[in-house]
Amino acid sequence: MEKETKSRRWKQNPEAVKSDILRVARSEFARKGLSGTRIEDIAAGTKTSKRMIFYYFGDKESLYEAVLEDCYAEVRAGEAELDLEGLAPDRALKTLIEFTFDHHRRNPEFIRLVMIENIHEARHLDRMERLHGQNLRAIGAVEKICEAGLAAGLFREDVSPVALHWQISAFSFFNVANRATFASNFGSALFEPAGQALLKDAAVRGILCSVLSQPERIDTLFQRDQG
């Protein structure tokens, strides 16, 4: 009787059911891709049924799109918690780079899903208008940092917010996406804690050096953080 009561309560909590489905679906899609994933396997790993998955998400592609949206929403939510507008522009940029590098390193499933969506030529992302708006807000945050940096005389005048976002993504994405092949070719030292700290430091310094009007300020910025 107690088991039936718990099951009934679970089914009466649709948000918990959907969250459970998304959690398992994320893992399945990241491991097997869109074409290789089966709804039966997702259902087997959840507390619900194949029928309920279709009830909540419609079909496999819609579930895949919901997983993508959920993953990107996590990144955007994390960025929003950084309170970048309360920081000096150079420190705000440093904080954003460090967050992105750490987030991607801790979430390899997100990276794999982005790789899979690139295989599909971003055709799912292209039709997800709400997600498109969320990701444009990420550029908006970088634009504010650049505007503040220019106003303070800290940033070069030719800095492009979109190119800057690309740089941050490139450093952080490659670190995860190419880990297996890079480690196979050159060893895994860079993927140990000390190696990751080295790479994050290099990413921050490299990007800041390309943006700051006075690159020598970088050392001062790091010294303040360490002091």
N, C-alpha and C positions, 0 to 999 in steps of 0.2 A: 504493500500500500504506500509506504514512504517513497519507494522508487517511482511509482506512478505519479505521486504528487509532485516530485521534483521534475519529472518529465513534462507534466502539464504546465508547471510554472515556467519552464524553459520555453515551451512553445508559445506561451503567452507574452514572451518578451522578444518581439521581432527584431529589435536592434541587436540584442545579444546573439540571436540566431544568425543574422546577417554578418555580424562581426566574426563569428566562428567560421562561417563559410568563406569570407574574404581571407582570413588567416591561412586556412588550408589551401585555398585556391592560389594564393600568392606563391606558396612553396611549390605547388604542382606546376604552375605556369613557368616559374623561374627555372625549374629543373628540366621540364619536358617541352617547353614552348607551347604556342597556341595549338598547333596541329597535333602535337603528341599527347596533350592532356585530355583525359576522359572525365566526364562528369561523375561517372561511377566511382572513380578513384577519389575525387574530392568528397563525395558523399560518404565514402567509407571512413574518411578521416575526421568527419564532423559528427555533431550530435543530432543531425537532421537527415533528411532523405533526398534522393535525386529529385523527387517530385517537388519538394519544398525549394530546392535550389532554382528550379525552373520557375516556380511561383514568384520568388523574390527577384530574380535577375533575368528571366525571359529565355535566354539561350546562352551558349558557351561564349560567343563573342561579346555579348553584353556583360557577362561576368568578368571576362578578361578586361574589358574597358573599365569596369568598376574597380578592379584590382589596380589598374594603372592610376586611376583617379585617386584612390586611397593612398597609394605610395607617394605620389606627388604632393598630396595634401599634407602628409607627414613632414616632407621637406619644407614646404611653405610655412607650416605651423612652427617648426623649429626656428626658422629664420625670424618669424614674427616675435618670438620670445627673446630674441637677442637685444631688443631695445636699442637698435643702431642709431636712432635719431638722438639719443641722449649722449652719444660719444663724439669725440673729435673725428673728423672725416678719415684721417689716416688710421686711427685706432679702430674705427668702424669697419674699414675695409679689411684690416688685419683680422678682426674678429669674424667677419663673414667668411674669409678664406679658410680660417682654422675650423670653423663650424662645418663648412662644406666638405673639407678633406676628411674630418672625423666622421661625419654622417655617412658618407659614401663607404668609408672603410668598415663601418659597423653594420652596413646594410648591403651586403653583396647581392641579395635577391633583387633589390631595387635596380642595381646596375645590370644584372642579367635581364631583367624585364625591359629596360631601356634598349639593351642590345637586341633583344627579340623584336621590339617594336621598330627598330631601325631595319631589321631584315624585312619587315612588312612595309617598308617605305613610309612609316608614320601614318598609314591610312586610317588607323583608329584614332590617333591623336588629332588628326585633321578635322574629324567630325565631332570632337568632344569640346563644345563651345565653352562650357563652364570651366573645364581644365585649362583651356587656352587663356581664359581671363585670369585664372590664378597664376599661371606662369608669367603672364605679362606683368603682373604685380611684382614679381621678382626683379624684373628689369627696372620697374619703377623705383624699387629700393636702391638699386645700384645707381640710378640716375640722381637720386637725392644725395647720395654720398659724393658723386662726382660734382654736382652743383655746389655742395658745401665746400668741397676741396678746392674748387676753382675760386670761390668767393674768398676763401682764407689764404689764397696764394700758395696752397700746398701741392696742387695737382697741375700737371701739364695741360695746356689748353686743347690739345688734340686728342685727349682721352675719349674713347667711345664706350658708353655704358654696355652696349651689346657685345663689343669685342672684349671688354673686361669680364663680363659674365662668361663668355666663351673660354677665356683663359682660366678662370677659376674652375670651371667644369672640366676642362681638358686635363689639368693637373690631377684633380680629384678622381676623375673617371678612369683614366689610364691606370692609375695605381691599383684599381680593383679589376678592371676588365682584362688587363693583360698580365695579371699576376702569375697565372699558371705557366704561360709560355716564357715570360721573362725569367721566372725562377728556374725553369727547365734549362734555359740557355746559360744563365749567369749565376745561378745559386739563389738561395732564399734569404740571404742576410738582410736585404733591404725590407723584407716583410716581417722581420723580428721587431720587437718594440723599439730598440735603438735605431734601427734602419727607418722605421716609420716616422720617428721623431725627426730624423735627419731630412727625410723627404718633405715633411710638412713645413719644416723651417725653410727649406730651399724653395718650396712653392710660394710661401708668404714673401720671402725676400725677393724672389724673381719678379713676382707680380707687382709688388710695391715699387721696385726699382724702375719698372716700366711706366709707372703712373706718377710718382712724385717728381715735382719740379726740382727738388734738391734731394737726390737719392741718399746723400750722406745722413739724412735724418733717420734712416732705417735703424742704424745702430742705437741711436738715442731712444727710439720707440721700443726696441727690444730690451734695452737696459732698464727702462722704467718698469716694464712688466716683470723683469727678474729681480728688481730691487725691492 
